Amino acid sequence: MKKSVLSMVAVAAFAVPAVMADTVAGVYIGADLHFADAKGGFGQTGNQQDFDFDDKNLSSFYIKVEHPVPLLPNIKLQRNSLSSNGNTTLNQTFVFDSKIFAVGTTVAQDVDLSNIDATFYYEILDNDLVSLDLGVTAKYIDGDITVAAEGGSATQDLSAVIPMGYAYGSFGLLGTGTKIFAEVNYVSYDGSALSDMQFGIAYELIDSLAVDLSLKAGVKKTKLELDDIDNVDADLTFDGAFISAELHF
């Protein structure tokens, strides 16, 4: 794994305990809707093909728990849908899961790489002006890729747990209830690279003793460059605008 990722983990793990912990325990529940333009290709070693994908509305749901206990990390669990399909006329002979699809064949492809993130992080900074969180994410991908034509179909399952570096930062515009934020999960190793990135603006619509409600909007990009992960090579990007809502109890 790249040294940059390991450095991020080390900073998060050994930061000053008094800075790491949230001052008040809190639970956050949120949902995102990602208007994704999917593009790229996949295949098996030496036989990758670009495909034509339909745009998709992808969803994410998460729960985040923050607490004031030093050394114990905060946790965020998130379920991400990551799928698309479409129809493609092959520009080369394509072999997938030992089935041969001849050049010129029109195939229907269906990619589902939906995943679950378990993120463990520390709050390095936490005030009305600037926030910074650092940690690690374990991404569990459990999906499959199917290619089908008149002569039959082929399916390749893909299951992996991938560790990633995690960072979140925000800058508040004082007196407005508005923040500019960025959230990144990233790793690169052994020829593969994965990233989840989102950048946007958050507005606190409700701020009360019982519950806070924030609305968010921005751009989100998920990129997977897989090199022989469960016998699959892929270079897929899901990119587009997103909107979300978050409750804080």
C-alpha positions as CSV (number, residue, x, y, z in Angstrom):
1,M,0.0,0.0,0.0
2,K,1.3,3.5,-0.8
3,K,3.2,5.3,1.9
4,S,0.8,8.3,1.7
5,V,-2.0,6.1,2.9
6,L,0.0,4.7,5.8
7,S,1.1,8.2,6.8
8,M,-2.5,9.3,7.0
9,V,-3.4,6.4,9.2
10,A,-0.4,7.1,11.5
11,V,-1.4,10.8,11.9
12,A,-4.9,9.8,12.8
13,A,-3.8,7.1,15.2
14,F,-1.3,9.1,17.2
15,A,-2.9,12.6,17.3
16,V,-3.2,14.2,20.7
17,P,-6.1,12.4,22.6
18,A,-7.7,15.7,23.8
19,V,-8.1,16.8,20.2
20,M,-9.3,13.5,18.8
21,A,-12.5,13.1,20.8
22,D,-15.8,14.9,20.2
23,T,-16.8,17.1,23.1
24,V,-20.4,15.8,23.0
25,A,-21.7,12.4,21.9
26,G,-23.8,12.5,18.8
27,V,-25.5,10.3,16.2
28,Y,-25.7,11.2,12.6
29,I,-28.0,9.6,10.0
30,G,-27.8,10.5,6.4
31,A,-28.8,9.6,2.8
32,D,-27.3,10.6,-0.5
33,L,-28.7,10.5,-4.0
34,H,-25.9,10.5,-6.7
35,F,-26.9,11.3,-10.3
36,A,-24.1,9.2,-11.8
37,D,-22.7,9.1,-15.3
38,A,-21.0,5.6,-15.6
39,K,-18.2,5.0,-18.0
40,G,-15.3,2.7,-18.6
41,G,-14.7,-1.0,-19.2
42,F,-13.9,-4.3,-17.7
43,G,-12.7,-7.8,-18.6
44,Q,-10.2,-10.4,-17.6
45,T,-6.4,-10.3,-17.9
46,G,-5.4,-9.1,-21.4
47,N,-9.0,-8.9,-22.7
48,Q,-10.6,-5.6,-21.4
49,Q,-13.5,-4.0,-23.4
50,D,-15.0,-0.5,-23.1
51,F,-18.8,-0.6,-22.6
52,D,-21.7,1.9,-23.1
53,F,-23.5,2.4,-19.8
54,D,-26.8,4.1,-19.0
55,D,-26.8,6.9,-16.4
56,K,-28.0,5.8,-13.0
57,N,-29.4,7.4,-9.8
58,L,-27.3,5.8,-7.0
59,S,-28.0,5.9,-3.3
60,S,-26.0,5.8,-0.1
61,F,-27.2,5.5,3.5
62,Y,-25.0,6.0,6.6
63,I,-25.0,6.2,10.3
64,K,-22.1,7.9,12.2
65,V,-21.4,7.8,15.9
66,E,-19.1,10.4,17.6
67,H,-18.2,10.4,21.3
68,P,-15.9,12.1,23.8
69,V,-13.8,9.0,24.8
70,P,-10.1,9.6,24.1
71,L,-8.2,7.1,22.0
72,L,-11.4,5.3,20.9
73,P,-12.2,6.2,17.3
74,N,-15.5,7.4,16.0
75,I,-17.3,5.2,13.5
76,K,-19.2,5.6,10.3
77,L,-21.0,2.8,8.6
78,Q,-22.2,3.4,5.0
79,R,-24.0,1.3,2.4
80,N,-23.3,2.4,-1.2
81,S,-25.2,1.3,-4.3
82,L,-22.8,1.2,-7.3
83,S,-24.3,-0.3,-10.4
84,S,-25.1,0.3,-14.0
85,N,-26.1,-1.5,-17.1
86,G,-26.4,-1.0,-20.9
87,N,-25.9,-2.4,-24.3
88,T,-22.7,-2.5,-26.3
89,T,-21.6,-3.6,-29.7
90,L,-18.3,-5.3,-29.2
91,N,-15.3,-3.9,-31.2
92,Q,-13.2,-7.0,-30.5
93,T,-13.7,-10.6,-29.6
94,F,-14.4,-10.7,-25.8
95,V,-13.8,-13.6,-23.5
96,F,-15.5,-13.4,-20.1
97,D,-15.7,-16.2,-17.5
98,S,-14.5,-18.6,-20.3
99,K,-17.4,-17.6,-22.6
100,I,-16.5,-16.2,-26.0
101,F,-18.5,-13.2,-27.5
102,A,-17.6,-12.6,-31.1
103,V,-16.6,-9.1,-32.4
104,G,-19.7,-7.2,-33.7
105,T,-22.0,-9.0,-31.2
106,T,-24.4,-6.7,-29.3
107,V,-24.3,-7.6,-25.6
108,A,-26.1,-6.5,-22.5
109,Q,-23.8,-5.8,-19.6
110,D,-24.8,-5.4,-15.9
111,V,-22.3,-4.3,-13.3
112,D,-23.1,-4.3,-9.6
113,L,-20.2,-3.5,-7.3
114,S,-22.3,-2.2,-4.4
115,N,-20.3,-2.0,-1.2
116,I,-20.3,-1.3,2.6
117,D,-17.8,1.1,4.2
118,A,-16.8,0.8,7.8
119,T,-14.8,4.0,8.7
120,F,-12.9,4.5,11.9
121,Y,-11.7,8.1,12.4
122,Y,-10.5,10.8,14.8
123,E,-11.5,14.4,14.9
124,I,-8.3,16.3,14.6
125,L,-10.0,19.7,14.5
126,D,-13.7,20.4,15.5
127,N,-15.0,24.0,15.7
128,D,-17.4,26.3,14.0
129,L,-14.8,27.4,11.5
130,V,-12.7,24.4,10.6
131,S,-13.2,20.6,11.0
132,L,-10.7,17.9,10.1
133,D,-11.2,14.1,10.5
134,L,-8.6,11.4,9.6
135,G,-8.9,7.7,9.7
136,V,-9.2,4.4,7.8
137,T,-12.0,2.8,5.9
138,A,-12.6,-1.0,5.3
139,K,-14.5,-1.2,2.0
140,Y,-16.3,-4.5,1.5
141,I,-17.3,-5.1,-2.1
142,D,-19.7,-8.0,-2.8
143,G,-21.0,-7.9,-6.3
144,D,-20.9,-9.4,-9.8
145,I,-20.6,-8.5,-13.5
146,T,-22.7,-10.1,-16.1
147,V,-22.4,-10.1,-19.9
148,A,-25.3,-11.5,-22.0
149,A,-26.1,-12.1,-25.6
150,E,-28.4,-14.3,-27.7
151,G,-26.0,-17.2,-27.3
152,G,-25.9,-17.1,-23.5
153,S,-24.4,-15.2,-20.7
154,A,-21.4,-15.1,-18.4
155,T,-21.1,-13.9,-14.8
156,Q,-18.1,-13.2,-12.7
157,D,-18.5,-12.7,-8.9
158,L,-16.3,-10.2,-7.1
159,S,-15.8,-10.1,-3.4
160,A,-13.0,-8.2,-1.6
161,V,-12.3,-6.2,1.5
162,I,-10.1,-3.2,0.6
163,P,-8.5,-0.9,3.3
164,M,-8.5,2.8,2.3
165,G,-7.3,6.1,3.8
166,Y,-10.0,8.5,4.9
167,A,-10.1,12.3,5.3
168,Y,-12.9,14.8,5.8
169,G,-12.5,18.6,6.0
170,S,-14.9,21.5,6.2
171,F,-14.7,25.3,6.4
172,G,-17.6,27.2,7.9
173,L,-18.9,30.5,6.8
174,L,-19.6,32.1,10.2
175,G,-23.1,33.3,10.8
176,T,-24.6,31.7,7.8
177,G,-25.1,28.0,8.8
178,T,-23.2,27.1,5.6
179,K,-20.0,24.9,5.2
180,I,-17.8,24.0,2.3
181,F,-16.7,20.4,2.7
182,A,-14.7,17.6,1.1
183,E,-14.7,13.9,1.9
184,V,-12.2,11.4,0.4
185,N,-11.5,7.7,0.6
186,Y,-8.4,6.6,-1.3
187,V,-6.0,3.7,-1.8
188,S,-3.5,2.6,-4.4
189,Y,-1.6,-0.7,-4.4
190,D,-0.4,-3.6,-6.6
191,G,-1.7,-1.9,-9.8
192,S,-5.1,-1.2,-8.4
193,A,-6.5,2.2,-7.2
194,L,-9.9,3.0,-5.7
195,S,-11.3,6.4,-4.7
196,D,-14.5,7.8,-3.4
197,M,-14.6,11.6,-3.4
198,Q,-17.2,14.2,-2.8
199,F,-17.0,18.0,-2.6
200,G,-19.9,20.4,-1.9
201,I,-21.8,22.8,0.3
202,A,-23.8,22.0,3.4
203,Y,-26.5,24.2,4.9
204,E,-27.9,23.7,8.4
205,L,-31.7,24.0,7.9
206,I,-32.7,23.2,11.5
207,D,-30.5,23.8,14.6
208,S,-32.3,22.8,17.8
209,L,-31.5,21.1,21.1
210,A,-33.4,18.0,20.0
211,V,-32.2,17.5,16.4
212,D,-30.2,19.3,13.6
213,L,-31.0,18.9,9.9
214,S,-28.4,19.7,7.2
215,L,-28.9,19.7,3.4
216,K,-25.9,19.1,1.2
217,A,-25.2,19.3,-2.6
218,G,-22.1,19.0,-4.7
219,V,-20.2,16.6,-7.0
220,K,-19.3,13.0,-6.3
221,K,-16.9,10.7,-8.1
222,T,-16.2,7.0,-7.5
223,K,-13.3,5.4,-9.5
224,L,-12.3,1.8,-9.5
225,E,-9.1,0.6,-11.2
226,L,-8.9,-3.1,-10.5
227,D,-6.0,-5.2,-11.5
228,D,-6.8,-8.9,-11.2
229,I,-9.2,-8.6,-8.2
230,D,-11.1,-11.9,-8.1
231,N,-9.9,-12.5,-11.7
232,V,-11.4,-9.1,-12.9
233,D,-9.7,-6.1,-14.4
234,A,-11.7,-2.9,-14.6
235,D,-11.5,0.8,-15.1
236,L,-14.8,2.2,-14.1
237,T,-15.9,5.7,-13.1
238,F,-19.2,6.9,-11.6
239,D,-19.3,10.7,-11.7
240,G,-21.9,13.4,-11.2
241,A,-23.9,15.7,-8.9
242,F,-25.3,14.6,-5.6
243,I,-27.8,15.8,-3.0
244,S,-28.2,14.6,0.6
245,A,-29.8,15.2,3.9
246,E,-28.3,14.5,7.4
247,L,-30.0,14.4,10.8
248,H,-27.9,14.9,14.0
249,F,-29.3,13.8,17.3
